[in-house]
Amino acid sequence: CVNASYLEKDYGFSLTITYNNFAIISKTISARNPAICLAEDILSKVDVEVCLHIRDMNIDNDKLHVCFEIYGEITKFPITKIKLGCIQTKLRDKKEYLIFKVNVIVQLR
């Protein structure tokens, strides 16, 4: 079963994939939660992460403001932070935006 949901209050998405009531994937990506990170173990004891941090997000009636930065960590110690900048734009009519929830049942044979 696949369940994907738009989280309006958290400015994000939630995805859950289950098989026989066992959660294979359960992820939430949100502008209010920690950054999206890619991690790689270079050595067995060294954990390296590169993260895209979405911050300072604000949605008013007709405006969107959001800032982005990339940062790197080695074994949870910050090594660099690069501010990419901010975007501020006028939003279109709310009717043009899609709020969705998908439920798909997949039968494996």
C-alpha positions, 0 to 999 in steps of 0.5 A: 500500500502506498500513501502520499499526503500533502501536509498543508500546515507543515509545508511538506509531504508524507510518504508511507509504503507498507507490505503486509502491515510492515512499513518499508518506507515512512518519510516526511519532508517538511520545511518545518522539519530538519533539512533534506540530507544525503549521507555516505559512510566513507569509512566505517566510523566516519559519517559524512552528510550534505544537507539542503536546509529550507528555512524561513518559509512563510506563506501569506495569502498571496505571497511565498518567502523561503530561504535555502542553504547547503551545509556539510557535516562530518560525524555530526560536526558542521564543516561548511554552510553556504547560503544560497539565498531567498525567494519571494514571489506572489502566489496565484489563486489557491484553486490552482494548487493541488492538495492530494492524497493517494492510496494505491494497493499493489499486489505482489505475486 
